[in-house]
Amino acid sequence: MTLTRLPRATPSSRDVDAAGITRFLDAVQLAGLELHSFMVFKDDAVVAEAFWKPFGPDRPHMQHSATKSWTAVAVGFVHADGLLDLDDKVVDFFPEHLPAEISPNLAAMTVKDLLTMRTGHRTGLSGGEWRYLTGSWIEAFLNEPVVERPGTRFVYSSGSSYMLSAIVTKLTGQTVSDYLEPRLFRPLGMGEISWDVSPEGIGTGGNGLSCSAEDMMKFSVLHLQDGMWNGQQVIPADWVRATRHNHVGEFEMMSFDGKRYRPADPAGVPDIRPGYGYQWWMTPHGGTRAAGVFGQYYILLPEQRAAITITAALPLSEKRLLSTVWAELFPALTQPGSAAADAALSSRLATLAMPVEAGALQSPRASEISGRTIRFAPNANHVSEASLSFAAGHCEFRLVDHRGTHKITLGLGHGIEGQTTMSGQDLHHAYQPDLMRVIASGVWRDEATFVMTWRYVETVFCDTVILRIEGDTIELDRSVNVNAGLTKHPTLNGALSRAAA
């Protein structure tokens, strides 16, 4: 595949005020928000791009629920090919997975109901919960009670998106990723695109896609241009417009817990405009956005001929980022800039980096514990032992649990990039890939406290692991920057093996 990059231009050349983008950066920094990247596109070019090192334009980044909008493209293709009608009944695709009794509501559910999240379920079906299932996700969906008539009430559900993916696979014999490769990834010159599959070999649909920031923006620009790319109609224009159209009224909207949806306080800046398209949210100013948990956003603003993409690691309760987008970034899209503001922004962007743990590179305790096994008391995480082996400028951390032996190589005072099988499943939104890319570092907070930072750099997750040493007794704590559930493991208590004679 031939990789291509979007054109670049200065903000002022596209009537974008770089000073407004700088104010956005100031607000993000003041609020302590963890952003990994953002890009701004106006007219025919990217006018600003920010990457907090070690994140970069071509490094894959997990998209979470923004994946849903990619799944909608695959549905659009099978619809355009005449393989699918939006009024087709969901049950007709999966006779082998149907429950013994099919309720009238389940029987009435259509493909359009899946696209618009109006399946009749009382609560949403979470991808995080399903990642623990080892059986059929199709069967799990079809066995969920459909308590209301489909098409009447919006309830956000990753299960609906999975079923769209399953339907595409049923009709084409391919996973969504394989199906999209020649029709979407290749025409746009995209880089590495990975997409998780369920235990039954179907693309997860509602989450699990990873791509680069550059490809996030290509996907956004393609939709901004009604599916047109370099003179070629990649996605049918009527389908793109349908995905961006509001199909769900305000009074149909409901939240995750079944309560009626309410717009944000009118005195504030709303996160979203009430309404939903085909796997796209409505936004203020006539826009739409794809959205993934922890702050992954594709914001389309057709009236401004602009798009904004963001990757981040934000707590679920954090609402300030989008408010800052509308307060600072959005006004900058239509205000004249200057060469001086462009230059100031460029200088600022070159300095962006993730914060690093401060501390000493050496401690007398390092040589005392290096290579010795730490054996832990029985614990819920099934960790039996660990060890630290120090050498010049780096350290190897080894941990043994019920899954096997896992290793991470850390730079002392600097990051070392590598791969690891070290799992963070319950801390990492139930994700547990076989192999993960990690940038790891370690410092001594004091002579008896060693702090490790494990940044899983293709995800939102960054773990902090702290070892406290008192004689031959060790305490180990592991926490994560963001998660939908648990953010810290219970403290592990261990003891060092005898030192070598």
Residue pairs with C-beta under 8 A, 6 or more apart in sequence:
1 185
1 186
1 189
1 190
2 189
3 189
3 190
3 191
4 188
4 189
5 214
6 41
6 45
6 46
6 214
6 217
6 218
6 221
7 44
7 45
7 46
8 45
8 46
8 47
9 44
9 45
9 46
9 47
10 18
10 47
10 337
10 339
10 342
11 17
11 18
11 21
11 40
11 42
11 47
11 48
11 332
11 337
11 341
11 342
11 345
12 18
12 336
12 337
12 338
12 339
12 341
12 342
13 45
13 47
14 42
14 43
14 45
14 47
15 42
15 334
15 335
15 336
15 337
16 40
16 42
16 47
16 48
16 332
16 333
16 335
16 337
17 331
17 332
17 335
17 336
17 337
17 341
18 48
18 332
18 337
18 338
18 341
18 342
18 344
18 345
19 332
19 337
19 338
19 341
19 344
19 345
20 328
20 329
20 331
20 332
20 335
21 40
21 48
21 328
21 329
21 332
21 345
22 341
22 344
22 345
22 348
23 328
23 332
24 324
24 325
24 328
24 329
24 332
25 50
25 348
25 352
27 324
27 327
27 328
28 35
28 321
28 324
31 320
31 321
31 324
33 295
33 312
33 314
33 318
33 320
33 321
33 324
34 312
34 313
34 314
34 354
34 481
34 482
35 50
35 52
35 295
35 310
35 311
35 312
35 321
36 51
36 52
36 55
36 61
36 311
36 312
36 313
36 460
37 49
37 50
37 51
37 52
37 55
37 56
37 57
37 61
37 213
37 309
37 310
37 311
38 48
38 49
38 50
38 308
38 309
38 310
38 311
39 46
39 48
39 49
39 50
39 213
39 214
39 216
39 217
39 308
39 309
40 46
40 47
40 48
40 49
40 306
40 307
40 308
40 329
40 333
41 47
41 217
41 220
41 221
41 224
41 306
41 307
41 308
42 304
42 305
42 306
42 333
43 305
43 306
46 217
48 345
48 349
49 57
49 213
49 349
50 349
50 352
51 57
51 213
51 352
52 352
52 353
52 354
53 352
53 353
53 354
54 353
54 354
54 415
54 417
54 439
54 455
54 457
55 61
55 213
55 311
55 354
55 457
56 213
57 212
57 213
57 214
58 191
58 212
58 213
58 214
59 212
59 213
59 457
59 458
60 191
60 192
60 194
60 210
60 211
60 212
60 458
61 210
61 211
61 212
61 213
61 216
61 296
61 311
61 458
61 459
62 209
62 210
62 292
62 296
62 431
62 458
62 459
62 460
63 70
63 207
63 209
63 210
63 211
63 216
63 292
63 296
64 207
64 292
64 293
64 294
64 296
64 429
64 460
65 127
65 158
65 161
65 206
65 207
65 291
65 292
65 293
65 296
66 209
66 216
66 290
66 291
66 292
66 296
66 297
66 298
67 161
67 195
67 204
67 205
67 206
67 207
67 208
67 209
67 292
68 158
68 161
68 205
68 206
68 207
68 279
68 290
69 219
69 243
69 279
69 280
69 290
69 298
70 176
70 180
70 209
70 219
71 161
71 164
71 165
71 168
71 176
71 203
71 205
71 206
71 279
72 115
72 164
72 243
72 278
72 279
72 280
73 180
73 184
73 235
74 164
74 165
74 168
74 176
74 179
74 180
75 84
75 111
75 115
75 164
75 167
75 168
75 278
76 235
76 236
76 239
76 240
76 243
77 179
77 180
77 183
77 235
78 84
78 167
78 168
78 171
78 172
79 85
79 86
79 239
80 236
80 239
83 171
83 172
84 111
84 167
84 171
85 111
86 110
86 111
86 112
86 115
87 110
87 111
87 112
88 110
88 111
89 107
89 108
89 109
89 110
90 106
90 109
90 110
90 111
90 113
90 114
90 142
90 163
90 167
91 98
91 102
91 106
91 107
91 109
91 142
93 166
93 167
93 170
93 171
94 138
94 142
94 166
94 170
97 136
97 138
97 139
97 142
98 142
99 106
99 142
99 143
103 145
103 146
105 120
105 146
105 147
105 148
105 149
105 150
106 120
106 142
106 146
108 120
108 149
108 150
108 151
109 119
109 120
109 146
109 150
110 150
110 151
111 164
111 167
112 151
112 247
113 119
113 120
113 150
113 151
113 160
114 160
114 161
114 163
114 164
114 167
115 160
115 164
115 247
115 278
115 279
116 151
116 154
116 247
116 248
116 276
116 277
116 278
117 154
117 155
117 156
117 157
117 160
117 248
117 276
118 150
118 151
118 152
118 153
118 154
118 155
118 248
118 252
119 146
119 150
119 155
119 157
119 159
119 160
120 146
120 147
120 148
120 149
120 150
120 151
120 152
120 153
121 144
121 145
121 146
121 147
121 148
121 155
121 157
121 159
122 145
122 147
122 148
122 155
122 258
123 155
123 256
123 257
123 258
124 155
124 156
124 157
124 158
124 159
124 256
125 140
125 141
125 144
125 157
125 158
125 159
125 160
126 158
126 159
127 158
127 159
127 162
127 204
127 206
127 207
127 208
127 430
128 429
128 430
128 484
128 485
129 430
130 137
130 140
130 158
130 159
130 162
130 198
131 430
131 431
131 432
132 430
133 140
133 199
134 199
135 199
136 199
136 200
137 159
137 162
137 166
137 198
137 199
137 200
137 202
138 162
138 163
138 166
138 200
138 202
140 159
141 159
141 162
141 163
144 159
152 252
153 252
153 254
154 248
154 252
154 253
154 254
154 261
154 276
155 254
155 256
155 258
156 255
156 256
157 206
158 205
158 206
158 207
159 206
160 206
161 205
161 206
161 207
161 279
162 198
162 202
162 204
162 205
162 206
163 205
164 205
164 279
165 175
165 176
165 202
165 203
165 204
165 205
165 206
166 202
166 205
168 174
168 176
168 179
168 203
169 175
169 176
169 179
169 202
169 203
172 179
175 195
175 197
175 201
175 202
175 203
176 195
176 203
176 205
177 193
177 194
177 195
177 203
177 209
181 193
183 234
184 190
184 234
184 235
185 193
187 229
187 232
187 234
188 215
188 218
188 219
188 222
188 229
188 234
189 218
190 211
190 215
190 218
191 211
191 212
191 214
191 215
192 210
192 211
192 212
193 209
193 210
193 211
193 215
194 209
194 210
194 211
195 203
195 204
195 208
195 209
195 210
196 203
196 204
196 207
196 208
196 209
197 203
197 204
197 208
198 204
207 292
210 458
211 219
213 309
213 311
216 298
216 309
216 311
217 307
217 309
219 298
220 298
220 299
220 300
220 307
220 309
221 229
221 307
222 228
222 229
222 234
222 235
223 235
223 240
223 243
223 244
223 300
224 300
224 301
224 302
224 305
224 306
224 307
226 237
226 240
226 241
227 233
227 234
227 235
227 236
227 237
227 239
227 240
228 234
228 237
242 277
242 278
243 277
243 278
243 279
243 280
243 288
244 277
244 280
244 288
244 300
244 302
245 277
246 273
246 275
246 276
246 277
246 282
247 275
247 276
247 277
247 278
248 275
248 276
249 274
249 275
250 261
250 263
250 274
250 275
251 260
253 260
253 261
253 274
253 275
253 276
254 260
254 261
255 261
261 274
263 270
263 273
263 274
264 270
264 271
268 323
269 284
269 322
269 323
269 326
269 327
270 284
271 319
271 322
271 323
272 281
272 282
272 283
272 284
272 289
273 282
273 283
273 284
274 282
275 281
275 282
276 282
277 288
279 290
280 288
280 289
280 290
281 288
281 289
281 290
281 291
282 288
283 289
283 299
283 301
284 326
285 301
285 303
285 304
285 326
285 330
286 301
286 302
286 303
287 299
287 300
287 301
287 302
287 303
288 299
288 300
289 297
289 298
289 299
289 300
290 297
290 298
291 297
291 298
293 316
293 429
293 484
294 312
294 313
294 314
294 315
294 316
294 460
294 482
295 310
295 311
295 312
295 313
295 314
295 318
295 321
295 460
296 310
296 311
296 312
296 460
297 308
297 309
297 310
297 322
298 307
298 308
298 309
299 307
299 308
299 309
299 310
299 325
300 307
301 307
301 308
301 330
301 333
304 330
304 333
304 334
306 333
308 325
308 329
310 321
310 325
311 460
312 321
312 460
313 460
313 461
313 462
313 481
313 482
314 321
314 482
315 482
316 482
316 484
354 455
356 415
356 441
356 453
357 441
357 443
357 445
357 451
357 453
357 464
358 443
359 413
359 443
359 444
359 445
359 451
360 443
360 444
361 412
361 413
361 443
361 444
362 412
362 444
363 444
363 446
363 447
363 448
363 450
364 447
365 444
365 447
365 448
365 450
365 469
366 388
366 390
366 444
366 450
367 390
368 499
369 388
369 469
369 496
370 388
370 389
370 390
371 387
371 388
371 389
371 500
372 387
372 496
372 497
372 498
372 499
372 500
373 385
373 386
373 387
373 496
373 497
374 385
374 386
374 387
374 474
374 476
374 494
374 495
374 496
374 497
375 384
375 385
375 494
375 495
375 497
376 383
376 384
376 385
376 386
376 476
376 492
376 493
376 494
377 492
377 493
377 494
379 490
379 492
380 490
381 401
381 489
381 490
381 492
382 401
382 402
383 399
383 400
383 401
383 476
383 492
384 400
384 401
385 399
385 400
385 494
386 397
386 398
386 399
386 400
386 476
386 494
387 397
387 398
388 395
388 396
388 397
388 398
388 450
388 467
389 395
389 396
389 398
390 412
393 411
393 412
393 414
394 409
394 410
394 411
394 412
394 416
395 409
395 410
395 412
395 442
396 407
396 408
396 409
396 410
397 407
397 408
397 409
397 410
397 440
397 442
397 452
397 465
398 405
398 406
398 407
399 405
399 406
399 407
399 422
400 406
401 423
403 421
403 423
404 421
406 420
406 421
406 422
406 423
407 420
407 421
407 422
408 418
408 420
408 422
408 438
408 440
408 452
408 454
409 416
409 418
409 440
410 416
410 440
410 441
410 442
410 452
411 440
411 441
411 442
412 441
412 442
412 443
413 441
413 442
413 443
414 441
415 439
415 440
415 441
415 453
415 455
416 439
416 440
416 441
417 437
417 438
417 439
417 457
418 437
418 438
418 440
419 435
419 436
419 437
419 438
420 435
420 436
420 438
420 454
421 434
421 435
421 436
422 436
422 438
422 454
423 432
424 431
424 432
424 456
424 461
424 463
424 480
425 431
425 432
426 485
426 486
427 461
427 463
427 478
427 479
427 480
427 483
427 486
427 487
427 488
427 489
428 456
428 459
428 461
428 480
428 483
429 461
429 483
429 484
429 485
431 459
436 456
436 458
436 459
437 456
437 457
437 458
438 454
438 455
438 456
438 457
439 454
439 455
439 457
440 452
440 453
440 454
440 455
441 452
441 453
442 450
442 451
442 452
442 453
443 450
443 451
444 450
444 451
445 451
445 466
448 468
448 469
448 470
449 466
449 467
449 468
449 469
450 466
450 467
450 469
451 464
451 465
451 466
451 467
452 463
452 464
452 465
452 466
452 467
453 462
453 463
453 464
453 465
454 462
454 463
454 464
454 465
455 461
455 462
455 463
456 462
456 463
460 481
460 482
461 480
461 481
461 482
461 483
462 480
462 481
463 478
463 479
463 480
463 481
464 478
464 479
464 480
464 481
465 476
465 477
465 478
466 476
466 477
466 478
467 474
467 475
467 476
468 474
468 475
468 476
468 477
472 495
472 496
473 493
473 494
473 495
473 496
474 493
474 494
474 495
474 496
475 491
475 492
475 493
475 494
476 491
476 492
476 494
477 488
477 489
477 491
477 492
478 488
478 489
479 487
479 488
479 489
480 487
480 488
481 487
